[in-house]
Amino acid sequence: MSPLPLSSAPIALKLTNKIKQEARRLGFDFVGVTKPDLPPGYPVYEGWLKAGHHGEMNYLATDRARQRRADLHQVLLEVESILVLGIHHDNPQQAQPPDDGKAYGRMAAYAWGDDYHDVLPERLKALVAFIETEVGHAVPNRWYTDTGPILERDLASMAGIGWIGKNSMLINPQAGSYFMLAEIFLGIQLEIDTPFESDHCGSCTRCIDACPTDCILPNRTLDARRCISYLTIELKGTIPIELRSQMGDWVFGCDICQEVCPWNLRFAPATGDEHFTPRSGLPVIDLQSELQLTPQEFNRKFKGSPVKRTKRRGYLRNVTVALGNSSDPSVIPPLTEALENDPEPLVRGNAAWALGQFDDPSAQQSLTSALKTEQDPSVQEEIRAVLNR
């Protein structure tokens, strides 16, 4: 079959409109097209890396990763157009814990349902198949959903979907920022959308003011080393002591800077794609019950969920910190149990810190007793730090 010519504007426009219609049929709420030009935010990204604001995410700073973000033809040599897509998840404003005196935790709303890394690829593949059927031949392509070396928020803004807010999130003026992004690099010419160049944040600083760890920087980036999302997901070791008390009840990710954004308060839809609706036991999380999860129970509960990225030890590390911030003395016994018997030093160490947040003789006794039997140096250090205070 001979290739369909795409050099003429009417043909490219007709194909682009068909692709957008199919993308929406597949469930995508936003669709835009941009050129594979240098993203305007790339110099800011380089400065962000040089300042070390990426923390331990060293994969972002490799020479190859930086080169591919600067030159999108290194991602796909034949790329002529980039299709940028967005899909809604549920609005976190809908989640309210019961007023029953128990300690509850929160996780970012995008993680309430299935992992978008598992859900979206099938739709991206289906859209590529549709494009190839329409043009009558194979099309060079590469697709990502938060998985590739590209500045996807820049690309989305270039494709007309929204602007990058002061909290670094992409914001759409009709729908806020509660959505995930995906991209398809294509070796064909499509009709390019007008970039979104206006800034609708104005003088508003609600996200900056609300951030408990002061991680939002003046240039619309974040110091990841202070961001609750980074601390609860990307950071694999112990959370810096000086930040633990500022993390509140978040156990996976954080939505604070989005929850206070006027564009979300006014325009974000209540629910998103059905695959991202809350699983059983979410979004309100019984922290004491979570602390008792065995490795097998954790794997069953979070199979196919973004939470699996933290592994049990990272997740329960976060749970112990949230329990320490709960001001609920009824959590002392389960924290003591974790300190004495959890198989992971990371969990035991953070349980020790959490017990140290309570001015209670039983917590003090648990720490003193544990120090006599604990063999791991890192946990011993955590216990001594609490007792010395």
C-alpha positions in Angstrom: 0.0 0.0 0.0 1.4 3.3 -1.0 1.9 5.9 1.7 -0.7 8.7 2.1 0.9 12.1 1.3 0.8 14.4 4.2 2.5 17.5 2.9 -0.6 19.4 2.2 -2.2 21.3 5.0 -5.8 20.1 4.3 -4.8 16.5 4.5 -2.8 17.0 7.7 -5.7 18.9 9.3 -8.2 16.2 8.4 -6.0 13.5 9.8 -5.3 15.4 12.9 -9.0 16.0 13.6 -9.7 12.2 13.1 -6.8 11.4 15.6 -8.2 13.8 18.2 -11.6 12.4 17.8 -10.3 8.8 18.3 -8.2 9.9 21.3 -11.3 11.2 23.0 -13.2 8.1 22.2 -10.4 6.1 23.9 -11.0 8.2 27.0 -8.4 11.0 26.8 -9.8 14.4 28.0 -7.1 16.6 26.4 -5.4 16.2 23.0 -2.9 18.6 21.5 -0.1 18.5 18.9 3.2 20.2 19.0 6.5 20.3 17.1 9.7 18.5 18.3 11.4 21.8 19.1 13.6 22.6 22.1 11.2 22.9 25.1 11.3 26.4 26.4 11.8 25.2 30.0 15.0 23.3 29.2 17.4 25.9 30.5 15.4 26.0 33.8 15.7 22.2 33.9 19.4 22.4 33.5 19.7 24.9 36.4 17.4 22.7 38.5 19.8 19.8 38.0 22.9 21.8 38.7 21.4 23.0 42.0 20.8 19.4 43.1 17.1 19.9 43.4 16.4 16.5 41.9 17.7 14.8 45.1 18.5 11.1 44.6 16.8 10.9 41.2 20.1 10.5 39.5 18.6 9.0 36.4 17.4 12.5 35.5 20.9 13.9 35.4 22.7 11.5 33.2 24.3 12.9 30.0 22.0 10.8 27.8 18.9 11.8 29.6 19.7 15.5 29.4 20.7 15.3 25.7 17.4 13.6 24.8 15.3 16.2 26.7 17.2 18.9 24.7 17.0 17.2 21.3 13.8 15.3 20.8 15.1 13.7 17.6 17.3 11.6 19.9 14.1 10.2 21.3 12.8 9.4 17.9 15.0 10.3 14.9 12.0 10.5 12.5 9.8 12.6 14.7 7.8 15.4 13.0 4.9 15.8 15.4 4.2 15.1 19.1 0.7 14.1 20.2 0.2 15.2 23.8 -2.7 13.7 25.8 -4.2 14.1 29.2 -6.7 12.1 31.3 -8.5 13.0 34.5 -8.3 11.3 37.8 -10.6 11.8 40.8 -10.7 15.1 42.7 -9.0 14.7 46.1 -11.5 17.3 47.5 -14.0 14.4 47.6 -12.2 12.4 50.3 -13.0 13.1 53.9 -12.0 10.8 56.8 -14.8 9.8 59.2 -14.9 11.7 62.5 -14.4 8.7 64.7 -11.2 9.6 66.5 -9.0 7.1 64.7 -5.7 8.0 62.9 -6.2 8.2 59.2 -3.7 8.8 56.3 -4.0 10.3 52.9 -2.4 9.5 49.5 -2.3 11.5 46.3 -5.6 11.1 44.3 -3.9 9.8 41.2 -2.9 6.7 43.2 -6.4 5.8 44.5 -7.1 3.4 41.6 -5.1 1.5 39.0 -1.6 2.5 38.0 -1.7 4.7 35.0 1.6 3.2 33.8 -0.5 0.0 33.3 -3.7 1.6 32.1 -2.6 4.2 29.5 -0.1 2.1 27.3 -2.9 0.0 25.9 -4.8 3.2 24.8 -1.6 4.7 23.3 -1.0 1.5 21.4 -4.6 1.5 20.1 -4.2 5.2 19.0 -1.0 4.4 17.1 -2.8 1.5 15.4 -5.6 3.8 14.4 -3.1 6.3 13.0 -1.4 3.7 10.9 -4.7 2.4 9.6 -5.6 5.9 8.6 -2.4 6.7 6.7 -2.1 3.2 5.2 1.4 2.4 6.4 3.6 1.9 9.5 4.5 5.2 11.2 7.7 5.6 13.2 6.5 6.2 16.8 7.4 6.2 20.4 5.1 6.8 23.3 5.5 7.6 27.0 3.4 8.2 30.1 5.7 9.7 32.7 8.3 7.0 31.6 10.6 8.8 29.1 13.4 11.4 29.1 11.2 14.3 28.0 9.8 17.5 29.6 6.2 16.5 29.2 4.6 19.5 31.0 6.6 21.7 28.6 5.4 19.7 25.7 1.8 19.9 26.9 2.0 23.6 27.2 3.5 23.8 23.7 0.5 21.7 22.5 -1.9 24.2 23.9 -3.2 22.2 26.8 -2.4 24.6 29.7 0.3 26.6 31.4 2.8 25.5 34.1 1.7 27.0 37.4 3.8 28.3 40.3 3.5 24.8 41.9 5.1 23.4 38.7 1.9 21.6 37.8 0.3 21.9 34.3 -3.0 23.7 34.7 -5.9 23.8 32.2 -8.1 26.9 32.5 -11.3 24.8 32.1 -10.3 21.8 34.2 -7.5 22.5 36.7 -4.6 20.1 37.1 -6.0 16.8 38.3 -4.9 14.8 35.2 -2.1 12.6 34.0 -0.1 13.2 30.7 1.0 10.9 27.9 2.8 11.6 24.7 3.2 9.9 21.3 6.1 10.9 19.1 5.1 10.4 15.4 7.1 10.3 12.2 4.4 12.2 10.3 3.2 15.7 9.9 0.1 16.8 11.8 -1.6 20.1 12.3 0.2 21.9 15.1 -1.8 23.5 17.9 -1.2 27.0 19.2 1.0 27.0 22.3 -0.5 28.1 25.6 1.6 31.1 26.3 -0.5 33.1 28.8 0.0 32.8 32.6 -3.2 32.7 34.7 -1.6 32.4 38.1 -1.3 36.1 38.4 -0.4 37.3 41.9 -1.8 34.2 43.6 0.5 32.4 46.0 -1.8 29.9 47.6 0.2 26.9 46.6 3.4 28.4 47.9 1.8 29.5 51.2 0.2 26.1 51.8 3.2 23.9 51.2 4.2 22.6 54.6 7.8 21.9 53.7 8.5 25.1 51.6 9.6 23.1 48.6 8.1 25.4 45.9 10.8 27.5 44.2 10.3 31.0 42.6 11.0 29.7 39.1 8.0 27.2 39.0 10.1 24.3 40.0 10.3 22.3 43.2 13.2 21.4 45.5 12.4 17.7 45.3 14.4 17.0 48.4 11.8 18.8 50.5 8.7 17.7 48.5 6.3 15.3 50.3 5.7 13.4 47.1 9.5 12.8 46.7 10.0 12.0 50.3 7.2 9.4 50.3 7.8 7.8 46.9 11.2 8.5 45.3 13.3 8.6 48.4 14.3 5.0 49.3 16.1 5.6 52.6 15.2 7.4 55.8 13.3 10.7 55.6 15.3 13.6 57.1 14.3 14.1 60.7 13.7 17.8 60.3 11.0 17.2 57.6 9.0 14.3 59.2 6.8 16.5 61.5 5.9 18.6 58.4 4.6 15.7 56.4 1.3 15.4 58.3 -0.7 12.4 57.4 0.5 11.8 53.8 1.6 8.3 53.2 2.0 8.3 49.4 2.4 11.5 47.4 0.8 14.9 48.3 -2.0 17.0 46.8 -1.8 20.1 49.0 -0.5 22.6 46.4 -3.3 21.4 44.0 -6.1 21.3 46.6 -5.7 25.1 47.3 -5.4 26.1 43.7 -8.3 28.3 42.6 -8.4 26.7 39.2 -9.1 23.3 40.9 -11.5 24.7 43.4 -13.6 26.2 40.7 -13.2 24.0 37.7 -11.8 20.5 38.4 -14.3 17.7 37.8 -15.3 15.6 40.7 -14.3 12.3 39.1 -12.0 11.1 36.4 -11.6 7.9 34.3 -13.1 4.9 35.9 -9.8 3.1 36.1 -8.6 5.7 38.7 -11.6 5.5 41.0 -10.7 4.5 44.6 -9.9 0.8 45.4 -11.3 -0.8 48.5 -9.8 0.8 51.6 -9.0 4.0 49.8 -8.7 7.0 49.8 -9.2 7.1 53.6 -6.5 5.0 55.1 -6.7 3.4 58.5 -3.1 3.8 59.6 -3.0 1.3 62.4 -4.3 -1.4 60.1 -1.8 -0.5 57.4 1.1 -0.8 59.9 0.1 -4.5 60.4 0.4 -5.4 56.6 2.6 -8.4 56.0 4.7 -8.4 52.8 2.2 -10.8 51.2 -0.8 -8.6 52.3 0.9 -5.5 51.0 1.5 -7.1 47.6 -2.1 -8.3 47.3 -3.5 -4.9 48.4 -1.5 -2.8 46.0 -1.1 -5.1 43.0 -1.5 -3.0 39.9 -1.4 0.2 42.1 1.2 3.0 41.9 1.8 2.4 45.6 3.7 -0.7 44.8 6.7 1.5 43.8 7.5 2.2 47.4 7.6 -1.5 48.4 6.3 -2.4 51.8 9.2 -1.0 53.7 8.9 2.5 52.1 5.1 2.5 52.5 5.2 1.5 56.2 8.0 4.0 56.8 5.6 6.7 55.6 2.8 5.2 57.7 4.9 5.3 60.9 5.7 9.0 60.3 2.0 9.8 59.8 1.2 7.9 63.0 3.8 10.0 64.8 2.2 13.1 63.6 -1.3 11.9 64.6 -1.3 13.1 68.2 -3.3 10.0 69.0 -1.9 8.1 72.0 -3.8 5.0 71.0 -1.2 4.4 68.2 1.6 3.8 70.8 0.9 0.0 71.1 1.0 -0.7 67.3 4.1 1.5 67.0 5.7 -0.4 69.8 4.9 -3.7 68.1 6.5 -2.4 64.8 9.6 -1.2 66.7 10.0 -4.6 68.3 9.1 -7.0 65.6 9.0 -5.5 62.1 11.5 -7.2 59.8 12.6 -4.0 58.1 15.1 -1.7 59.9 13.7 1.3 57.9 10.3 0.7 59.5 11.6 0.1 63.0 13.7 3.2 62.9 10.8 5.4 61.9 8.6 3.7 64.4 11.1 4.8 67.1 10.9 8.4 65.8 7.1 8.2 65.9 7.1 7.0 69.5 9.3 9.9 70.4 6.5 12.3 69.3 4.4 11.3 72.3 5.1 12.6 75.8 4.0 9.3 77.3 5.8 7.0 79.8 4.8 3.9 77.8 6.4 5.2 74.7 9.6 6.1 76.6 9.6 2.6 78.1 9.2 1.0 74.7 12.2 2.9 73.3 14.4 2.1 76.3 13.5 -1.6 76.1 14.1 -1.8 72.4 17.5 -0.2 72.6 18.7 -3.2 74.7 17.8 -5.7 72.0 18.0 -3.8 68.7 21.0 -5.0 66.5 20.8 -2.6 63.6 23.0 0.4 64.0 20.7 2.7 62.1 17.7 1.8 64.3 19.9 2.2 67.4 20.8 5.7 66.2 17.1 6.6 65.8 16.3 5.3 69.3 19.2 7.2 70.9 18.3 10.4 69.1 14.8 10.2 70.6 16.0 9.3 74.1 18.6 12.0 74.1 15.9 14.6 73.4 
